[in-house]
Amino acid sequence: MSGLIATIIFVFQIALIVRVVLSWFPGGGPRPVSEIVYRVTEPVLGPVRRVLPSFGGLDLSPLIVILVLNVILQVL
C-alpha cells in the first residue's frame, strides 16, 4: 500500500514541476496538457497559496507542497 501512495506522490510531484515549467511560457504550453496539470494541482496549491504571504510576485506554493510531500515520503 505504501508503494502505491509513494507512486501517487511521485506522479503528483512531476505534475507540479510540469506546472512550474509551463508557467514560464506565454500561453501555458499545449492547451490540453496545461489544463489537465492545472486541474490536478490547483486543489492542493490553491489553499497553500492563500496561506503564504506574497513574495514579490513569486509563487512559492509548488516548492512548499513538494517539500511537504517529501516529508510524507520519508515518513512512509
N, C-alpha and C positions, 0 to 999 in steps of 0.2 A: 504493500500500500504506500509506503513512504517513497518507493521508487516512482510510482505514478505521480505523487504530489511533487517530487523533485523535477520530474519531466515537465509538468504543467508550469511550475515556477520558471524553469529554464526557457520554455517557449514564450512565456509572458515577458521575461526579460529581453528576449530577442525582439519581441513586438515593441517594447519600449525604446530600444535602440533604433529600430527602423523608424519609429515615430520621430525621434530626435533628428535623425538624418533627413527625413522628409521635410522637416520644418526649416531646414536650411535652404531649400529650393523654392522659388516662387511657384505657386500653384499646388505645392504639396506632392509632386510626383504623379505617377499614374493614378487616375481618379479612383478606380475600384480598390486598388491596394491601400491608398491613403484612407479611404472611407472605412474599410474593414479594420485597419490598425487603429483608427480613431475610436471606433465603436467598442473595440476590445479594451483599450487602455483608458479611456476617459472616465469610466465609473470608478477607477482607482485614483487616477491623477486629479480629478476634479476636487474631491474633498481635501486632498493634501495641499493643492494649490490655494484653497480658501484659507487654510490654517497658516501657511507660510507667509511671512511678510514679503513685500516687494523688494527685489534686489536689483533695482535699476534696469528693469526690462528683461532680466534673466529669469527663466523658468527653471527652478531647481527641483521641481517636484519629481521628474523622472529619476534624478540622482538619489533623492531621498527614498523613493519607492524601491529602487534597485538595492540600496543598502539594507533596507528592512527585509527585502526578500532574501538577501544573502545571509542575514542573521537567522531567518527562519530555516534556511537550508542547513546552516551549521547546527541548529537545534535538532533537526531531524537526523 
